[in-house]
Amino acid sequence: MTPAITTLEALNISFELLSFDYRHADAGEVGLAAARALDLDPVAVYKTLVAALGVERLVVAVIPVAQQLDLKQLARLCGAKQAALAERASAERATGYRVGGISPVGQRRTLETYLDEQALLLPKIFVSAGKRGLELGLRPSDLVLATGAQVARLAAAD
């Protein structure tokens, strides 16, 4: 049981829980490993990235695993001068999860969350359940409800 699962259950949000062997995936590639191992379309598998906006402000961006985060766009959305991926230790301390298993749901500190708009085109997306090797499948609207996420274009143009 992870805080993400507990949070979704407390909110009465239905979800699918899937597990896979992540041990051969690099921390930055766990999402793609999940898609392969679970035979999921990578378009429906999302990664949770923690970004730093200045010294003390952290935000969460949830984007498709096969895409890159547009940091300039994220900074604009947040009214910041610039954004950078947070240091591993900062992300783990703020969320309570380990890199490679950071869930957008049930974080230790509630961080401002942004979900890529492509998610709303899908009936179900998959995000980390808060532990490497565990994925949650849920409706994008339920993820927005559980996290208070703002929906916007976040993925870098190819």
C-alpha positions as CSV (number, residue, x, y, z in Angstrom):
1,M,0.0,0.0,0.0
2,T,1.4,3.4,-0.9
3,P,0.1,6.9,0.0
4,A,-1.1,7.2,-3.7
5,I,-3.3,4.2,-3.3
6,T,-4.6,5.3,0.1
7,T,-5.4,8.7,-1.2
8,L,-7.4,7.4,-4.2
9,E,-9.3,5.0,-2.0
10,A,-10.1,7.8,0.5
11,L,-11.4,9.8,-2.4
12,N,-13.5,6.9,-3.7
13,I,-11.7,7.0,-7.1
14,S,-11.6,3.8,-8.9
15,F,-8.2,2.7,-10.4
16,E,-6.4,-0.3,-11.8
17,L,-3.2,-1.4,-10.1
18,L,-0.5,-3.1,-12.2
19,S,2.9,-4.4,-11.3
20,F,6.0,-5.1,-13.3
21,D,9.7,-5.9,-12.9
22,Y,11.5,-2.6,-13.0
23,R,15.0,-3.8,-11.8
24,H,16.6,-3.6,-15.2
25,A,15.4,0.0,-15.9
26,D,17.3,3.1,-15.2
27,A,15.6,5.5,-12.8
28,G,14.9,7.9,-15.7
29,E,13.4,5.1,-17.9
30,V,11.0,3.4,-15.5
31,G,8.0,4.7,-17.3
32,L,9.1,3.3,-20.7
33,A,10.0,0.1,-18.9
34,A,6.5,0.0,-17.5
35,A,4.9,0.5,-20.9
36,R,7.0,-2.4,-22.4
37,A,6.5,-4.8,-19.4
38,L,2.8,-4.2,-19.2
39,D,2.2,-4.1,-22.9
40,L,0.7,-0.6,-22.7
41,D,0.8,2.1,-25.4
42,P,3.5,4.5,-24.3
43,V,1.1,7.3,-25.2
44,A,-1.0,6.4,-22.2
45,V,1.8,6.0,-19.7
46,Y,2.8,9.2,-17.9
47,K,5.8,10.2,-15.9
48,T,5.8,12.5,-12.9
49,L,8.6,15.1,-13.0
50,V,9.4,17.5,-10.2
51,A,10.7,20.9,-11.3
52,A,12.3,23.7,-9.4
53,L,11.2,27.3,-10.0
54,G,13.8,29.2,-8.3
55,V,15.3,28.2,-4.9
56,E,12.3,27.0,-2.9
57,R,9.3,26.4,-5.2
58,L,8.7,23.0,-6.5
59,V,6.0,21.9,-9.0
60,V,5.0,18.6,-10.6
61,A,4.6,18.0,-14.3
62,V,2.9,14.9,-15.5
63,I,3.7,14.1,-19.2
64,P,3.8,11.1,-21.5
65,V,6.8,8.9,-20.9
66,A,8.1,9.1,-24.4
67,Q,8.2,12.9,-24.4
68,Q,10.3,15.6,-22.9
69,L,9.1,18.4,-20.6
70,D,9.1,21.9,-22.1
71,L,10.7,23.7,-19.2
72,K,10.2,27.1,-20.7
73,Q,6.5,26.5,-21.1
74,L,6.2,25.2,-17.5
75,A,8.0,28.3,-16.3
76,R,5.5,30.5,-18.2
77,L,2.5,28.6,-16.8
78,C,3.8,29.1,-13.3
79,G,4.7,32.8,-13.7
80,A,8.4,32.0,-13.1
81,K,11.5,33.2,-15.0
82,Q,12.8,29.7,-15.5
83,A,12.3,26.0,-14.5
84,A,14.7,23.2,-14.2
85,L,14.3,19.6,-13.1
86,A,14.6,19.4,-9.3
87,E,17.6,17.7,-7.7
88,R,16.8,14.1,-6.9
89,A,17.1,14.7,-3.1
90,S,14.7,17.7,-3.2
91,A,12.2,15.8,-5.3
92,E,12.3,12.8,-3.0
93,R,12.1,14.9,0.2
94,A,9.1,16.9,-1.0
95,T,7.1,14.0,-2.4
96,G,8.0,11.2,0.0
97,Y,8.7,8.9,-3.0
98,R,11.9,7.7,-4.6
99,V,12.8,8.9,-8.1
100,G,11.5,6.3,-10.6
101,G,8.5,5.8,-8.4
102,I,7.2,9.4,-7.8
103,S,3.4,9.5,-8.0
104,P,1.5,12.6,-8.7
105,V,-1.0,11.4,-6.0
106,G,-0.5,11.3,-2.3
107,Q,2.7,13.3,-2.0
108,R,4.2,14.2,1.4
109,R,3.9,17.9,0.5
110,T,1.1,18.9,-1.8
111,L,2.9,20.4,-4.8
112,E,1.2,22.5,-7.5
113,T,0.6,19.9,-10.3
114,Y,0.3,20.3,-14.1
115,L,-1.0,17.6,-16.4
116,D,-0.2,17.5,-20.1
117,E,-3.4,18.3,-22.1
118,Q,-2.9,15.1,-24.2
119,A,-4.1,13.1,-21.3
120,L,-7.7,14.3,-21.7
121,L,-7.8,12.7,-25.1
122,L,-7.5,9.2,-23.5
123,P,-10.0,7.2,-21.5
124,K,-7.3,6.0,-19.1
125,I,-3.8,6.9,-18.3
126,F,-1.2,5.2,-16.2
127,V,1.0,6.9,-13.6
128,S,3.3,5.6,-10.9
129,A,1.5,4.3,-7.8
130,G,4.3,5.6,-5.6
131,K,6.7,2.7,-5.8
132,R,9.0,1.5,-8.6
133,G,7.2,-1.4,-10.3
134,L,3.7,-0.3,-9.5
135,E,1.4,1.7,-11.9
136,L,-2.1,3.1,-11.5
137,G,-4.5,3.2,-14.3
138,L,-7.2,5.8,-14.0
139,R,-9.3,8.3,-15.9
140,P,-7.4,11.6,-16.5
141,S,-10.3,13.5,-14.9
142,D,-9.9,11.5,-11.7
143,L,-6.2,12.3,-11.7
144,V,-7.1,16.0,-11.9
145,L,-9.6,15.5,-9.1
146,A,-7.1,13.7,-6.9
147,T,-4.2,16.2,-7.4
148,G,-5.9,19.5,-8.2
149,A,-3.9,19.5,-11.4
150,Q,-4.1,22.3,-14.0
151,V,-4.2,21.0,-17.5
152,A,-2.0,22.6,-20.1
153,R,0.5,21.8,-22.9
154,L,3.7,20.7,-21.2
155,A,5.4,18.3,-23.6
156,A,8.0,19.7,-25.9
157,A,7.1,19.8,-29.6
158,D,8.9,17.1,-31.5
